Amino acid sequence: MNERILSMMKKEFIHIFRDPRTLIIIILMPMVMIVLYGYAITLDMRNIPFAVVDHSNTPASRTLVDAFAENSFFILKPIPANESNLEDLVLEREVKMILVVPRSFAEELEREPRIKVQLLIDASDPNVANFIYKYSDQIVQQFNRNRAASPLLFSLEPRLLYNPDMRSAEFFVPGLVAIILLLICALLTSITIAREKETGTLEQILVSPVHPAEIIVGKVIPYIVLGMIDAVLVVLSGIVLFDVPFHGAPPLLLGMTLLYVFASLALGVLISTLTSSQRVAMMLALVTTLLPTIMLSGFIFPIASMPVVLQGISYAIPARYYMIIIRGIMMKGVGVPELWHQGLILFGIGVALLAIAARRFKSRLEV
């Protein structure tokens, strides 16, 4: 590494450690984001309120109601419910579900193979309604198995791999690492050259015998170091705070994260060369990283379920590939044979963005 790049690196490190705003972004912001998003973004549903209208009021009906009430997914609300106020209970958001047991429940249960019990579900949120229906169906099936006189011919014996408890934290927290790293890295580097333009120090750099590519490289390397420190902090926080397992090789994750940080920083540098003020650079960095990463990287929504046009756009988002990498390493313990092509794509994206940024960077001020 030549002396000019080292001098640029030293200058950038000095500026970072003397700027409290940059230090807050580097140290405090990732920790706050992992805690807030880690607890807020979850698909685990518990304590769904429900009411019961038990017209039968028999031991059999009470057993069915107890099966719902004793499940951790539901919580029974002791609300006086009758046929006239059922819709009001849902409209006022007192309950999300109402179980209506018919008067002839116990009698029909003894002589009919199948009887109907009404289940009123608030479907204003389709995802919640779907979860409620599936959990309710499982409870009813277990109730039927407990009462069956003859054993079933066969039954399914599911074995859940990689996330047997089906905890959403094990799925979302690794994805949060990808979002936080891209946001922080792009945000930090997006203001580097824009800051030099605003403060007027760019002229001093341009009159020195430093090539534009050396300026870019000298500014990126310090943030690669800081980005890797952030990556380690965020991953450790996810493991400690949310009990997320780590089944893979830490050196492999560090190597792949280095490629991802490189691509993220290259995006920030490109944004910095396109803007003339720090405020515009920060806004552009937020717009181009946060929303596309959350929506189009597979963080929440499966990419295969998206329209073809959005699937095509997702190929340009670095987080799409890093989501596969970090979830594969942490949850499944996969290795290089399964992930080398994602790493190669991240490296290619980083090199392409950095080359465009270096090409756009002017070695002299525009008149």
MOHU-V130279 format. One record per backbone hydrogen bond with DSSP energy under -1.0 kcal/mol. NH is the residue of the N-H (numbers start at 1). CO is the residue of the C=O. If there is no record, write none. Layout:
# MOHU-V130279
NH_CO, NH_CO
This chain:
# MOHU-V130279
6_2, 7_3, 8_4, 9_5, 10_6, 11_7, 12_8, 13_9, 14_10, 15_11, 16_12, 17_13, 18_14, 19_16, 23_19, 24_20, 25_21, 26_22, 27_23, 29_24, 32_28, 33_29, 34_30, 35_31, 36_32, 37_33, 38_34, 39_35, 40_36, 41_37, 47_72, 48_73, 50_75, 51_97, 53_99, 55_101, 62_58, 63_59, 64_60, 65_61, 66_62, 67_63, 68_64, 69_65, 70_66, 71_68, 75_48, 77_50, 79_77, 89_85, 90_86, 91_87, 92_88, 93_90, 94_89, 95_89, 96_49, 98_120, 99_51, 100_118, 101_53, 105_102, 108_104, 109_105, 112_108, 118_100, 120_98, 122_96, 129_125, 130_126, 131_127, 132_128, 133_129, 134_130, 135_131, 136_132, 137_133, 138_134, 139_135, 140_136, 141_137, 142_138, 143_139, 144_140, 145_141, 146_142, 147_143, 148_144, 163_161, 166_163, 172_168, 173_169, 176_172, 177_173, 178_174, 179_175, 180_176, 181_177, 182_178, 183_179, 184_180, 185_181, 186_182, 187_183, 188_184, 189_185, 190_186, 192_189, 195_191, 196_192, 197_193, 198_194, 199_195, 202_196, 205_201, 206_202, 207_203, 210_208, 215_211, 216_212, 217_213, 218_214, 219_215, 220_216, 221_217, 224_220, 225_221, 226_222, 227_223, 228_224, 229_225, 230_226, 231_227, 232_228, 233_229, 234_230, 235_231, 236_232, 237_233, 238_234, 239_235, 240_236, 241_237, 242_238, 247_330, 253_249, 254_250, 255_251, 256_252, 257_253, 258_254, 259_255, 260_256, 261_257, 262_258, 263_259, 264_260, 265_261, 266_262, 267_263, 268_264, 269_265, 270_266, 271_267, 272_268, 273_269, 274_270, 281_277, 282_278, 283_279, 284_280, 285_281, 286_282, 287_283, 288_284, 290_286, 293_289, 294_290, 295_291, 296_292, 305_302, 306_303, 311_307, 312_308, 313_309, 314_310, 316_313, 317_314, 320_317, 322_318, 323_319, 325_321, 326_322, 327_323, 328_324, 329_325, 330_326, 331_327, 334_328, 340_336, 343_339, 344_340, 345_341, 346_342, 347_343, 348_344, 349_345, 350_346, 351_347, 352_348, 353_349, 354_350, 355_351, 356_352, 357_353, 358_354, 359_355, 360_356, 361_357
